[in-house]
Amino acid sequence: MELDNIDPYSDRLQALEQLRLEIEIHMDIQIKINNTEWYIGWPKGSLLISKNNGEFEHDFKSGDSKEVLDYVVDGKKIRDQWRDIVIVAM
């Protein structure tokens, strides 16, 4: 799937590559996984994921998007549930 064909008005990811690219270009990302909101971004210069605006926070060591995609939320890696993710803001 080419990223040029992504619908900018959709609230769903249309490819896992879309999320990977957004992480790699240091975008702030807000998504919902199983009705829980998550933030992925670089607010302190290092990559982190935060649940419910700071209720839980995890810093990634390498800053590699693969670490985020392999992060487990509700028993499944993010990469394995990307089709169910709802985009709040990107």
N, CA, C and O atoms as a GROMACS GRO file, in nm:
protein
  360
    1MET      N    1   0.084  -0.119   0.000
    1MET     CA    2   0.000   0.000   0.000
    1MET      C    3   0.088   0.124   0.000
    1MET      O    4   0.182   0.134   0.079
    2GLU      N    5   0.059   0.215  -0.086
    2GLU     CA    6   0.133   0.340  -0.090
    2GLU      C    7   0.071   0.439   0.008
    2GLU      O    8  -0.051   0.448   0.021
    3LEU      N    9   0.156   0.511   0.077
    3LEU     CA   10   0.106   0.608   0.174
    3LEU      C   11   0.041   0.727   0.108
    3LEU      O   12  -0.034   0.800   0.174
    4ASP      N   13   0.066   0.749  -0.021
    4ASP     CA   14   0.002   0.860  -0.093
    4ASP      C   15  -0.149   0.841  -0.104
    4ASP      O   16  -0.221   0.938  -0.126
    5ASN      N   17  -0.196   0.718  -0.088
    5ASN     CA   18  -0.338   0.688  -0.105
    5ASN      C   19  -0.416   0.685   0.026
    5ASN      O   20  -0.529   0.638   0.028
    6ILE      N   21  -0.357   0.732   0.134
    6ILE     CA   22  -0.424   0.728   0.264
    6ILE      C   23  -0.526   0.840   0.273
    6ILE      O   24  -0.499   0.955   0.238
    7ASP      N   25  -0.644   0.805   0.320
    7ASP     CA   26  -0.753   0.902   0.338
    7ASP      C   27  -0.725   0.986   0.463
    7ASP      O   28  -0.728   0.933   0.574
    8PRO      N   29  -0.700   1.116   0.447
    8PRO     CA   30  -0.667   1.199   0.563
    8PRO      C   31  -0.785   1.222   0.657
    8PRO      O   32  -0.767   1.272   0.768
    9TYR      N   33  -0.905   1.186   0.615
    9TYR     CA   34  -1.024   1.207   0.697
    9TYR      C   35  -1.069   1.082   0.771
    9TYR      O   36  -1.165   1.086   0.848
   10SER      N   37  -0.999   0.971   0.749
   10SER     CA   38  -1.036   0.846   0.815
   10SER      C   39  -0.986   0.847   0.959
   10SER      O   40  -0.879   0.901   0.988
   11ASP      N   41  -1.063   0.787   1.049
   11ASP     CA   42  -1.019   0.775   1.188
   11ASP      C   43  -0.956   0.638   1.214
   11ASP      O   44  -0.937   0.599   1.329
   12ARG      N   45  -0.924   0.566   1.107
   12ARG     CA   46  -0.860   0.435   1.118
   12ARG      C   47  -0.730   0.434   1.040
   12ARG      O   48  -0.716   0.500   0.938
   13LEU      N   49  -0.634   0.358   1.092
   13LEU     CA   50  -0.511   0.337   1.017
   13LEU      C   51  -0.544   0.255   0.893
   13LEU      O   52  -0.624   0.162   0.900
   14GLN      N   53  -0.484   0.289   0.783
   14GLN     CA   54  -0.509   0.215   0.661
   14GLN      C   55  -0.393   0.123   0.626
   14GLN      O   56  -0.401   0.044   0.532
   15ALA      N   57  -0.284   0.135   0.704
   15ALA     CA   58  -0.168   0.047   0.688
   15ALA      C   59  -0.082   0.061   0.814
   15ALA      O   60  -0.076   0.169   0.873
   16LEU      N   61  -0.017  -0.046   0.852
   16LEU     CA   62   0.075  -0.040   0.964
   16LEU      C   63   0.189   0.057   0.933
   16LEU      O   64   0.240   0.124   1.022
   17GLU      N   65   0.226   0.065   0.807
   17GLU     CA   66   0.332   0.156   0.761
   17GLU      C   67   0.298   0.301   0.795
   17GLU      O   68   0.388   0.381   0.820
   18GLN      N   69   0.172   0.335   0.794
   18GLN     CA   70   0.128   0.471   0.827
   18GLN      C   71   0.170   0.507   0.969
   18GLN      O   72   0.225   0.615   0.992
   19LEU      N   73   0.147   0.419   1.063
   19LEU     CA   74   0.184   0.443   1.202
   19LEU      C   75   0.336   0.446   1.217
   19LEU      O   76   0.390   0.532   1.287
   20ARG      N   77   0.405   0.353   1.154
   20ARG     CA   78   0.551   0.347   1.161
   20ARG      C   79   0.614   0.478   1.112
   20ARG      O   80   0.705   0.531   1.176
   21LEU      N   81   0.566   0.527   1.000
   21LEU     CA   82   0.620   0.650   0.943
   21LEU      C   83   0.595   0.770   1.034
   21LEU      O   84   0.684   0.852   1.054
   22GLU      N   85   0.477   0.780   1.089
   22GLU     CA   86   0.444   0.891   1.179
   22GLU      C   87   0.535   0.891   1.302
   22GLU      O   88   0.576   0.997   1.348
   23ILE      N   89   0.566   0.774   1.354
   23ILE     CA   90   0.658   0.764   1.468
   23ILE      C   91   0.798   0.810   1.426
   23ILE      O   92   0.862   0.886   1.498
   24GLU      N   93   0.843   0.764   1.311
   24GLU     CA   94   0.979   0.792   1.266
   24GLU      C   95   1.003   0.939   1.231
   24GLU      O   96   1.116   0.987   1.238
   25ILE      N   97   0.898   1.011   1.193
   25ILE     CA   98   0.916   1.152   1.163
   25ILE      C   99   0.883   1.241   1.285
   25ILE      O  100   0.865   1.362   1.273
   26HIS      N  101   0.874   1.176   1.401
   26HIS     CA  102   0.857   1.242   1.530
   26HIS      C  103   0.724   1.316   1.544
   26HIS      O  104   0.718   1.423   1.605
   27MET      N  105   0.618   1.261   1.487
   27MET     CA  106   0.485   1.319   1.502
   27MET      C  107   0.430   1.285   1.641
   27MET      O  108   0.463   1.180   1.697
   28ASP      N  109   0.348   1.373   1.696
   28ASP     CA  110   0.271   1.340   1.815
   28ASP      C  111   0.148   1.263   1.770
   28ASP      O  112   0.077   1.307   1.680
   29ILE      N  113   0.124   1.150   1.832
   29ILE     CA  114   0.016   1.061   1.789
   29ILE      C  115  -0.073   1.031   1.909
   29ILE      O  116  -0.024   0.996   2.016
   30GLN      N  117  -0.203   1.046   1.890
   30GLN     CA  118  -0.301   1.006   1.991
   30GLN      C  119  -0.391   0.903   1.926
   30GLN      O  120  -0.452   0.928   1.822
   31ILE      N  121  -0.400   0.786   1.989
   31ILE     CA  122  -0.480   0.677   1.935
   31ILE      C  123  -0.561   0.614   2.048
   31ILE      O  124  -0.534   0.635   2.166
   32LYS      N  125  -0.661   0.538   2.009
   32LYS     CA  126  -0.738   0.458   2.104
   32LYS      C  127  -0.720   0.312   2.070
   32LYS      O  128  -0.735   0.270   1.955
   33ILE      N  129  -0.686   0.235   2.172
   33ILE     CA  130  -0.679   0.090   2.161
   33ILE      C  131  -0.774   0.035   2.265
   33ILE      O  132  -0.756   0.058   2.385
   34ASN      N  133  -0.875  -0.037   2.221
   34ASN     CA  134  -0.977  -0.092   2.312
   34ASN      C  135  -1.036   0.016   2.402
   34ASN      O  136  -1.048  -0.002   2.524
   35ASN      N  137  -1.072   0.128   2.343
   35ASN     CA  138  -1.136   0.242   2.411
   35ASN      C  139  -1.048   0.311   2.515
   35ASN      O  140  -1.099   0.388   2.596
   36THR      N  141  -0.919   0.284   2.514
   36THR     CA  142  -0.825   0.353   2.602
   36THR      C  143  -0.736   0.440   2.516
   36THR      O  144  -0.680   0.394   2.416
   37GLU      N  145  -0.722   0.566   2.555
   37GLU     CA  146  -0.642   0.659   2.475
   37GLU      C  147  -0.494   0.647   2.511
   37GLU      O  148  -0.457   0.637   2.628
   38TRP      N  149  -0.412   0.648   2.407
   38TRP     CA  150  -0.266   0.640   2.420
   38TRP      C  151  -0.202   0.754   2.343
   38TRP      O  152  -0.251   0.796   2.238
   39TYR      N  153  -0.091   0.804   2.397
   39TYR     CA  154  -0.011   0.906   2.330
   39TYR      C  155   0.123   0.842   2.295
   39TYR      O  156   0.183   0.775   2.379
   40ILE      N  157   0.170   0.863   2.173
   40ILE     CA  158   0.303   0.820   2.131
   40ILE      C  159   0.372   0.944   2.078
   40ILE      O  160   0.319   1.014   1.992
   41GLY      N  161   0.490   0.972   2.130
   41GLY     CA  162   0.559   1.091   2.084
   41GLY      C  163   0.696   1.108   2.146
   41GLY      O  164   0.750   1.019   2.211
   42TRP      N  165   0.751   1.226   2.124
   42TRP     CA  166   0.888   1.261   2.162
   42TRP      C  167   0.890   1.387   2.248
   42TRP      O  168   0.973   1.474   2.220
   43PRO      N  169   0.807   1.405   2.349
   43PRO     CA  170   0.798   1.532   2.420
   43PRO      C  171   0.923   1.572   2.497
   43PRO      O  172   0.946   1.692   2.519
   44LYS      N  173   1.003   1.477   2.537
   44LYS     CA  174   1.125   1.506   2.614
   44LYS      C  175   1.250   1.476   2.532
   44LYS      O  176   1.360   1.469   2.587
   45GLY      N  177   1.234   1.458   2.402
   45GLY     CA  178   1.347   1.424   2.317
   45GLY      C  179   1.368   1.276   2.299
   45GLY      O  180   1.444   1.234   2.212
   46SER      N  181   1.301   1.195   2.380
   46SER     CA  182   1.306   1.050   2.362
   46SER      C  183   1.165   0.997   2.339
   46SER      O  184   1.067   1.057   2.384
   47LEU      N  185   1.156   0.886   2.271
   47LEU     CA  186   1.027   0.827   2.234
   47LEU      C  187   0.961   0.764   2.355
   47LEU      O  188   1.024   0.692   2.432
   48LEU      N  189   0.831   0.793   2.372
   48LEU     CA  190   0.757   0.732   2.481
   48LEU      C  191   0.614   0.702   2.440
   48LEU      O  192   0.563   0.753   2.340
   49ILE      N  193   0.551   0.616   2.520
   49ILE     CA  194   0.409   0.589   2.507
   49ILE      C  195   0.348   0.618   2.643
   49ILE      O  196   0.404   0.583   2.747
   50SER      N  197   0.232   0.682   2.642
   50SER     CA  198   0.167   0.722   2.766
   50SER      C  199   0.019   0.686   2.756
   50SER      O  200  -0.045   0.706   2.653
   51LYS      N  201  -0.033   0.633   2.863
   51LYS     CA  202  -0.174   0.594   2.868
   51LYS      C  203  -0.254   0.701   2.939
   51LYS      O  204  -0.214   0.749   3.046
   52ASN      N  205  -0.367   0.740   2.880
   52ASN     CA  206  -0.459   0.835   2.942
   52ASN      C  207  -0.390   0.961   2.993
   52ASN      O  208  -0.404   0.998   3.110
   53ASN      N  209  -0.314   1.026   2.905
   53ASN     CA  210  -0.251   1.154   2.937
   53ASN      C  211  -0.163   1.149   3.062
   53ASN      O  212  -0.172   1.238   3.147
   54GLY      N  213  -0.081   1.048   3.074
   54GLY     CA  214   0.016   1.043   3.182
   54GLY      C  215  -0.014   0.946   3.294
   54GLY      O  216   0.065   0.935   3.387
   55GLU      N  217  -0.127   0.876   3.289
   55GLU     CA  218  -0.160   0.779   3.392
   55GLU      C  219  -0.051   0.672   3.400
   55GLU      O  220  -0.019   0.623   3.509
   56PHE      N  221   0.006   0.638   3.286
   56PHE     CA  222   0.114   0.541   3.275
   56PHE      C  223   0.206   0.592   3.165
   56PHE      O  224   0.160   0.643   3.064
   57GLU      N  225   0.336   0.577   3.185
   57GLU     CA  226   0.431   0.624   3.084
   57GLU      C  227   0.546   0.525   3.072
   57GLU      O  228   0.598   0.476   3.172
   58HIS      N  229   0.585   0.496   2.948
   58HIS     CA  230   0.698   0.406   2.922
   58HIS      C  231   0.790   0.470   2.820
   58HIS      O  232   0.746   0.506   2.710
   59ASP      N  233   0.919   0.485   2.856
   59ASP     CA  234   1.019   0.538   2.764
   59ASP      C  235   1.084   0.422   2.689
   59ASP      O  236   1.113   0.318   2.747
   60PHE      N  237   1.105   0.442   2.560
   60PHE     CA  238   1.171   0.342   2.479
   60PHE      C  239   1.319   0.374   2.472
   60PHE      O  240   1.357   0.490   2.454
   61LYS      N  241   1.403   0.273   2.484
   61LYS     CA  242   1.548   0.292   2.490
   61LYS      C  243   1.607   0.339   2.358
   61LYS      O  244   1.689   0.431   2.355
   62SER      N  245   1.566   0.276   2.248
   62SER     CA  246   1.632   0.304   2.121
   62SER      C  247   1.567   0.416   2.040
   62SER      O  248   1.633   0.479   1.957
   63GLY      N  249   1.440   0.442   2.064
   63GLY     CA  250   1.370   0.540   1.981
   63GLY      C  251   1.331   0.483   1.846
   63GLY      O  252   1.295   0.558   1.755
   64ASP      N  253   1.339   0.352   1.833
   64ASP     CA  254   1.307   0.283   1.708
   64ASP      C  255   1.156   0.254   1.703
   64ASP      O  256   1.099   0.207   1.801
   65SER      N  257   1.094   0.283   1.590
   65SER     CA  258   0.950   0.259   1.576
   65SER      C  259   0.915   0.112   1.599
   65SER      O  260   0.805   0.081   1.643
   66LYS      N  261   1.008   0.022   1.569
   66LYS     CA  262   0.983  -0.123   1.589
   66LYS      C  263   0.953  -0.153   1.736
   66LYS      O  264   0.870  -0.239   1.767
   67GLU      N  265   1.020  -0.082   1.827
   67GLU     CA  266   0.995  -0.101   1.970
   67GLU      C  267   0.850  -0.067   2.005
   67GLU      O  268   0.786  -0.137   2.083
   68VAL      N  269   0.799   0.041   1.947
   68VAL     CA  270   0.661   0.082   1.972
   68VAL      C  271   0.565  -0.021   1.913
   68VAL      O  272   0.470  -0.062   1.978
   69LEU      N  273   0.590  -0.061   1.790
   69LEU     CA  274   0.501  -0.156   1.723
   69LEU      C  275   0.500  -0.292   1.792
   69LEU      O  276   0.401  -0.365   1.783
   70ASP      N  277   0.608  -0.326   1.860
   70ASP     CA  278   0.616  -0.452   1.934
   70ASP      C  279   0.570  -0.438   2.080
   70ASP      O  280   0.568  -0.536   2.154
   71TYR      N  281   0.534  -0.316   2.120
   71TYR     CA  282   0.487  -0.292   2.257
   71TYR      C  283   0.352  -0.362   2.276
   71TYR      O  284   0.265  -0.357   2.189
   72VAL      N  285   0.335  -0.426   2.390
   72VAL     CA  286   0.215  -0.504   2.417
   72VAL      C  287   0.113  -0.420   2.494
   72VAL      O  288   0.142  -0.366   2.600
   73VAL      N  289  -0.007  -0.412   2.437
   73VAL     CA  290  -0.121  -0.345   2.499
   73VAL      C  291  -0.235  -0.446   2.504
   73VAL      O  292  -0.275  -0.500   2.402
   74ASP      N  293  -0.285  -0.471   2.621
   74ASP     CA  294  -0.395  -0.566   2.642
   74ASP      C  295  -0.361  -0.704   2.585
   74ASP      O  296  -0.445  -0.770   2.524
   75GLY      N  297  -0.237  -0.747   2.606
   75GLY     CA  298  -0.197  -0.883   2.568
   75GLY      C  299  -0.159  -0.903   2.423
   75GLY      O  300  -0.129  -1.016   2.383
   76LYS      N  301  -0.160  -0.796   2.342
   76LYS     CA  302  -0.124  -0.808   2.201
   76LYS      C  303  -0.030  -0.695   2.160
   76LYS      O  304  -0.044  -0.582   2.208
   77LYS      N  305   0.064  -0.726   2.072
   77LYS     CA  306   0.152  -0.623   2.019
   77LYS      C  307   0.068  -0.522   1.941
   77LYS      O  308  -0.031  -0.558   1.878
   78ILE      N  309   0.110  -0.396   1.945
   78ILE     CA  310   0.041  -0.292   1.869
   78ILE      C  311   0.037  -0.330   1.721
   78ILE      O  312  -0.065  -0.311   1.656
   79ARG      N  313   0.147  -0.384   1.668
   79ARG     CA  314   0.151  -0.422   1.526
   79ARG      C  315   0.045  -0.527   1.489
   79ARG      O  316   0.002  -0.534   1.374
   80ASP      N  317   0.003  -0.607   1.586
   80ASP     CA  318  -0.096  -0.712   1.559
   80ASP      C  319  -0.240  -0.664   1.573
   80ASP      O  320  -0.333  -0.738   1.541
   81GLN      N  321  -0.258  -0.541   1.621
   81GLN     CA  322  -0.395  -0.490   1.636
   81GLN      C  323  -0.415  -0.354   1.570
   81GLN      O  324  -0.508  -0.281   1.602
   82TRP      N  325  -0.327  -0.321   1.476
   82TRP     CA  326  -0.333  -0.190   1.411
   82TRP      C  327  -0.466  -0.165   1.342
   82TRP      O  328  -0.511  -0.050   1.334
   83ARG      N  329  -0.530  -0.268   1.292
   83ARG     CA  330  -0.659  -0.250   1.222
   83ARG      C  331  -0.771  -0.203   1.316
   83ARG      O  332  -0.870  -0.145   1.271
   84ASP      N  333  -0.754  -0.228   1.445
   84ASP     CA  334  -0.856  -0.191   1.544
   84ASP      C  335  -0.829  -0.055   1.609
   84ASP      O  336  -0.911  -0.006   1.687
   85ILE      N  337  -0.714   0.005   1.578
   85ILE     CA  338  -0.677   0.133   1.638
   85ILE      C  339  -0.759   0.247   1.579
   85ILE      O  340  -0.777   0.255   1.457
   86VAL      N  341  -0.809   0.333   1.666
   86VAL     CA  342  -0.881   0.453   1.625
   86VAL      C  343  -0.787   0.573   1.641
   86VAL      O  344  -0.725   0.591   1.746
   87ILE      N  345  -0.776   0.653   1.537
   87ILE     CA  346  -0.691   0.771   1.541
   87ILE      C  347  -0.766   0.884   1.607
   87ILE      O  348  -0.876   0.920   1.564
   88VAL      N  349  -0.709   0.941   1.712
   88VAL     CA  350  -0.766   1.058   1.777
   88VAL      C  351  -0.705   1.183   1.714
   88VAL      O  352  -0.776   1.275   1.676
   89ALA      N  353  -0.572   1.184   1.703
   89ALA     CA  354  -0.501   1.297   1.639
   89ALA      C  355  -0.364   1.251   1.592
   89ALA      O  356  -0.297   1.171   1.658
   90MET      N  357  -0.324   1.303   1.477
   90MET     CA  358  -0.190   1.278   1.423
   90MET      C  359  -0.142   1.406   1.361
   90MET      O  360  -0.031   1.411   1.308
   0.00000   0.00000   0.00000
